[in-house]
Amino acid sequence: MRLGGQLRGRRVLLRWRGLSGVRGRRGQRHLAEVPGTAPPNPNGGGADVSSVSCGSAGNCLAGGSYTDGSGHGQAFVASETNGTWHAAIEVPGTATLNKGGSASVLSVSCASAGSCAAGGSYTDRSGHSQAFVASQT
């Protein structure tokens, strides 16, 4: 996988209930797949969303982790612009830093549409957990 490339073979689903402006019949739960995370997943790795933030309706950022083909945890983000989700990408720079094989976005926050930040952690080559922060430009 290229740095910043799509997360091929990984499925990430966003699940929500009762968000403003998003209502189903009788309180149904809604499910939306994050583009770029769909099967087939030949390596059997999983993916999880740990945080979602919206600067305005339809302009959001989601972040979490996925298991790559080597069984290592990698950090990803996916953005929504004007109601359309874009393909999830590996957080730029984290693959190089994540020598211990455990990276994840733990929190995202958007002050306004297109102005978001993500924070998380990765494991360095010595096995120590380190923090990272990335901003959306």
C-alpha angles and dihedrals in degrees: 000000000000119000106268092012126133119282097242117195096017123110120206120180126194112211124190141162129207099354114166110277094006111093131149129195114293094356096303118181115245124219126197126179116223107236115247093033101081128122152288090098104180094178096051093232121156134223132207136190110221101175141017128186131176124205088195137344109305094008109096145141125217126191139182142115140287135192113245127212091274093055093253124136113242131186122241141179131196125192133209119208122187091342097312121111115220126211116286116250134196108256103263112254098012096098090060093048096041099083091144092059101238119103131148142164104238101180140011129191131186120198091186139343109307094005105100139139132201128203129192147127142263135186117246126216090271091057094252121138113240131187127235135187124198129184131207115241 
